[in-house]
């Protein structure tokens, strides 16, 4: 009797352990899928805000008194736009219950970062060498490359955005230098606003 009871208790404990493990696994899978699905709803407000700053930078840099300081104008705009865009992204992510430092959101940002670091390094090297004419095209092209890489963890619309920047950046590299400020405005201003509106409509429409 005792032996039979002991075997029954062991079997019961095994069933409980298996049920607990299965529930834990299902919970992990559900949380992972929820995180991926939540981040697929990319907000448009960060892109729109960054685009507005890009338009302002293009207007300022086009003024005769600021034409010689166009790079400083755009770098200052970037120092404002990037933190603002990230703050809006964090705010939208928190509303969705998405944590940016883990899961698919973290991988998205990690895919985007190398291209931005490369753009910063090339800007410094080109500026020191006096080859500033190719800097606008480099900025746009590498920004598009970063977005394209990150889009593998997001939605097709983000991929289209990255491709648009890459095409514009390539064109900027071969365009006359006089067009650089206009093309920067189209890229970091117009394309940001255009795709930001599309992302917002996709999310709420």
N, C-alpha and C positions, 0 to 999 in steps of 0.2 A: 504493500500500500504506500509506504513512504517513498519507495523508488519510483512508483508510477506518478505520485504527486510531485516529486522533484522534477521528473522529466516534463510533466505538464507545465510546471512553473518556468522551466528553462525555455520551453517552446513559446510560452506566452511572452516572456521577456524579449525573445528574438523577434516576435511579431511586432511588439511595441517599438523596438529599436529600428526595425525596418520601416515602420510607418513614420517614425520621427524623421529618419533620414530622407525618406521620399518626400515628406512635406517640406523639409528644409530645401531640398533640391528644386521642388516646384516653386517655392517662394522666391528662390534666387533667380530662376528662369523668368518668372513673372516680373520681378523688379528690373531685371536687365532689359526685357522687352519694353517695359513702360518707359524706362530711361531713353532708349533709342527712339521710341515713338514720340516722346515729348520733345526731344531736341530736333526732330524733323520739322517741327513747327517753328521755323526760323522767323524771328520778329523783323519787321521792316523798319521800325523806328530808328535803330542805330544807323542804318544805311542812309536814311533820309536826313538825319541830323548831320552826319558826316558830309553828305552831299551839299547841304546848305553852307557849311563851312568852306567846302571846296569852291563853291560859286563865289563866295565873298573873297577868298584868296585870289581867284582868277581876276576878279574886278580890281582888287588893290594892286596886284602885280602888273596889270595892264596900264596903270597910270604912269606917265613919263617920269615922275619923281621917284617911283619905286621900281622902274624897269631894271635898273642895274642891281637891285637887291631882290630879284625874283626868288632866288633859292632860299633866302632868309624868310621871305614871306611864306613860302610853301612849307618850310620846315616848322615855322611857328604854327601854321594852320594844322600840320600833322600833330604837333604837341598838344593842341587843343582837341582835335577831332578824335584821335585814338582813345584817350581816356574817357571822353564823353561817350563814344560809341560803346566802349567796354562797360561803362557804368549802366547804360541803357540795356545792354545785353544781360548783365547780371540781374538787373531789376526784373526783366521779363522772364529770365530763367527761374528766379526765386518764386515768381507768381505761379509758374508751372510745376514747381517742386523739383526742378532740375539743379543738381550741384555741378558747377563747371569744372571742379578739380578732380572729378572722377567719371568713370564710364565713357560713353561715346562723346560727350561734350568735351571732356579732357583730351581725347584723341583728336577731335576736330581742331582744337586750339593748337595742339602739338603739330599737326600737319600744316597749319597756317604759318606758324612761327619761323621755321627755317628760311623761307623765302623773304620774310621781312628782315631777318638778321642779315641775310645776304645783301639785300638792298641797302641797308645801313652801311655795311662794310664797303660795298662798291661806291657808294656816294662819297665816303671819306677818301677812298683811293683816287677816284676820278677828280675830285675837287683839288686834291693835293697835286695832281698831275696837270691840272689846268684844262682837262677835257670835260668841260661842263655841258657841252652841247648834247651829249648822249644821256645825261642824267635823267631828264624827264621820261624818255622812253624806257630807261632801265627801271625807274620807279613803277611805271604802269605795267610793264611786262612782268616783273617779279611779283607784284601784287596780284596780278591775274594768275600767275603760276601757283601762288600760295592758296588762293581761293579754289582753284581747280583741284589741287591736291586734297584740300579739306572737304570738297564737295563729294568725295567718295563716301563720306560718312554722313551726308546730308541728302538734300533733295535735288532733282535734276535742274531746277531753276537756279540754284547756286552754282552748278556746273556751267550753265549758260552764261552766268555773270562772269565767272572766271575766264571763260573762253573769249568773251567780249573784251575784257581787259587785255588779254594776251594779244588779240588781233590789233587793238588800238595801240598797245605798246610797241608792237612790231612796226606799225605804220609810223609812229612817232620817231622811232630810231632813224628812219630814212627820210623823214619830212624836213623841210627847211627849218632852221632853228627859230626863225621868226614865228613859226606856228606853235612853238612848244607850249607857251602859256595857254593858248586856246585849247590845245589838245589835253593839257592837264586839267583845265576846267571841264572839258567834256568828260574826261575819265573820272576824276575824283569828285566832280560836281554832278554832271548830268547822269552818268551811269549809276552812281550811288542812289540818286533820287529815283531814277526810272525803276531800278530793280527793287528798291525799298518799297515803292508803291505796289509793285507786283507781289512782293512777299506779304505786304499788309493785306492786299485784296485776297490772296490765296488763304490767308489765315482766318480772316473774318468774313470773307465773302461767301 
